[in-house]
Each structure stands twice: as structure tokens, then as C-alpha cells.
């Protein structure tokens, strides 16, 4: 006799005792934690205390059910959340009336995040479109120095998370505790995490014009690429081995890549900040090319052990950048030569270096596709990077 469950809609199986089908979560937006930065440009300048903080984000994919991931992973102390809400934003970044929803944690409005831990909110039915802008407001009832990803946020006194519009907010650069927006997307059979520094995060671009953002849209518009979700795990000024901004790539790889829900591939573009000339050699390490190659081998081994396929990107030209020099160019050339010589060992190789060269000047980034610092592409440059990555990613297939 069949179970009564077979009479209900959307039942995945009519077999008695069949296990329920788990929702397929994928990241719709990602911001890897960096650390507490009270002295950066335009900084808020103090810990939060009896403050509501509104952090804006957007979803790169469409879905009907969402949850947010809060990060206390770089903190040595617990963090108390008094309340949290999510609201839609219109094209101008203004909150949409009637769209505010509370976020809960095991059905509670408040929660304590243990030191060194993340926390997922309860799933809610909250349909989102690809590219839609959202904002999460979090109330901190006690002094809190967050170690998340610094960005522009709005800060208002007391618990006003239930307000569609924050009263008298102060705009400042400060830490956002939301490290990911996760969306149920059953059709996504491939999840690509783009790991890198500012060139991956999209420094110098306008909103949602980084190469991972543009690559995601190219794949979504391609019938052969709609199985993909692309996640941006770039951190500006990040390094592969040396200490820069945020944990180095080897130390953050498990959290920012391998722990991403349903990850299948990683695209690694990191190392130019290690190669760049350091200000004080007595205090800062400048790894040799062989050390960077050994780090790539480490990432390759760790990803392969977890069944995650690795796509490497060659390091872009940087002659004329503030920290460029002849020795650094030798290291960059050596690293790129190794990547090309070993490409059959990887799932793919994206030759960003070749695509972004100025014609006739192979060590200079395309002058028309950079912001003028000889290091960061502009929107057009990131578009070239995305188009260069597209066939390499598509070649991975959807099954």
C-alpha cells in the first residue's frame, strides 16, 4: 500500500520509508572574512555597541528559498546578535516597502556566535532574482569588534532592525558579518569558486562587474553554461603565502573554497601581491617563484583530495605598477611558464596574461582596459577576463 505522502504535491519519492530529498544550496553571494580593520579609509573607527548595521549584498542567482551565513570565524571571542532582518532594495539601492522579513536562528531572534564559528540562519521562502539587491540589518547589543569583510555599511543607534528605512544612519566603511547569501538552486550542478586577490574581487570596477560576476552572467546566458554558479572569494591585497590583507590563500582555502556548499571547481588567480616589491624586506617576506609554485601544488593536492577540480589562471602583466620591478617580473614569468607547462595536470588553464597584454608590450596590461595603475583592470578589462575564462569553464561540462 502506498504512503499517504504520495497524495501530497512535490513529493520526491512514493517509496515507503524513502529519505527526503535535501535542498541543493548554492552561494548566491560571498564575502570571505578578512579581520577587524578599525583604521582603514572611511572607517567607522570604533566597535559596534548598541548599534544596528545594514549591509547590502546581491544575489547572482535566482531562487525561492534563502538563508544567510554569518561569520565569527576570525574572532577569538563570541559575538552576540540581538536581532536580524532582510529587506529588498530597488535599482537605486532604496529599501522596498513591505519586503522586510525577520531572520531567525533555530527559531530564535537572537543568537550567540561562538568564537571561531559561522552561523546559518533558518531558511525562509524569499524569492530572489539573479542580480537582485538585498540588505541585511543586524543589531549588536554589546561591544563587538567584528572580523568580517570590510565594506560600506549604514549604522544606526539602538535596535532598529525592524525599520524598513534606518533612522539617521551613518555611512561608513566597517565589517559586515554576513559572509554569504545561500540560495536553493536545484539546477546548479556546478559551483565554481574564484579564489584570488583584488583582481578577482573586482577592485577598480563598478558594481557587479568583476570578472567572476561577468563570467557568471555569460554562463547564465549560454544554454551550455546554465548549470554553473560562480562565487567570488577574492580579497583585495590578499596574498598566496605572505601576510597581506586577510588570511593568506593557503590558510583560508578550506573555509573559503572547500566548505562552500556543493563546490565542484575552483579558479585560482593569486600571487601577484607576493611577487610585488615589498617596502621593508627585513619585515616582509618576498617568496621566490619556487615557493609560489609549491603553494600551487599544495592547493592542487588539497582540492583533489576533496574531489574539487582546479582551474588556474596565469598572472596578469603588471609593469608600471607601484610595486613592480625587474626581479618581480622574472618571478611572474617563471610562475606563468610553470602553469602553462603543467596545464594537463589541471582541470583547465585560463591564460589571463596573454589576453590582457598590451599589443607589442607583453609585460604591460592593456592600457585601454585598466584603471591607470597598471595593476587593476577596468570594467572592459574584467569583461575580457570573463570572456577568456568562459570557454575553459564551459569545457568542464554540466554532468
C-alpha positions, 0 to 999 in steps of 0.5 A: 500500500502506498504512503499517504505522502504520495497524495501530497504535491512535490513529493520526491519519492512514493517509496515507503520509508524513502529519505527526503530529498535535501535542498541543493544550496548554492552561494548566491553571494560571498564575502570571505572574512578578512579581520577587524580593520578599525583604521582603514579609509572611511572607517567607522573607527570604533566597535559596534555597541548598541548599534544596528548595521545594514549591509547590502549584498546581491544575489547572482542567482535566482531562487525561492528559498534563502538563508544567510551565513554569518561569520565569527570565524576570525574572532577569538571571542563570541559575538552576540546578535540581538536581532536580524532582518532582510529587506529588498532594495530597488535599482537605486539601492532604496529599501522596498516597502513591505519586503522586510522579513525577520531572520531567525536562528533555530527559531530564535531572534537572537543568537550567540556566535561562538568564537571561531564559528559561522552561523546559518540562519533558518531558511525562509521562502524569499524569492530572489532574482539573479542580480537582485539587491538585498540588505541585511540589518543586524543589531549588536547589543554589546561591544563587538569588534567584528572580523568580517569583510570590510565594506560600506555599511549604514549604522544606526543607534539602538535596535532598529532592525525592524525599520524598513528605512534606518533612522539617521544612519551613518555611512561608513566603511566597517565589517559586515558579518554576513559572509554569504547569501545561500540560495536553493538552486536545484539546477546548479550542478556546478559551483565554481569558486574564484579564489584570488586577490583584488583582481578577482574581487573586482577592485577598480570596477563598478558594481557587479562587474568583476570578472567572476560576476561577468563570467557568471552572467555569460554562463547564465546566458549560454544554454551550455553554461546554465548549470554553473554558479560562480562565487567570488572569494577574492580579497583585495591585497590578499596574498598566496603565502605572505601576510597581506590583507586577510588570511593568506590563500593557503590558510583560508582555502578550506573555509573559503573554497572547500566548505562552500556548499556543493563546490565542484571547481575552483579558479585560482588567480593569486600571487601577484601581491607576493611577487610585488616589491615589498617596502621593508624586506627585513619585515616582509617576506618576498617568496621566490617563484619556487615557493609560489609554485609549491603553494600551487601544488599544495592547493592542487593536492588539497582540492583533489583530495576533496574531489574539487577540480582546479582551474588556474589562471596565469598572472596578469602583466603588471609593469608600471605598477607601484610595486613592480620591478625587474626581479618581480617580473622574472618571478611572474614569468617563471610562475606563468611558464610553470602553469602553462607547462603543467596545464594537463595536470589541471582541470583547465588553464585560463591564460589571463596574461596573454589576453590582457597584454598590451599589443607589442608590450607583453609585460604591460596590461592593456592600457585601454582596459585598466584603471591607470595603475597598471595593476587593476583592470577596468570594467572592459578589462574584467569583461575580457577576463570573463570572456577568456575564462568562459570557454575553459569553464564551459569545457568542464561540462554540466554532468 
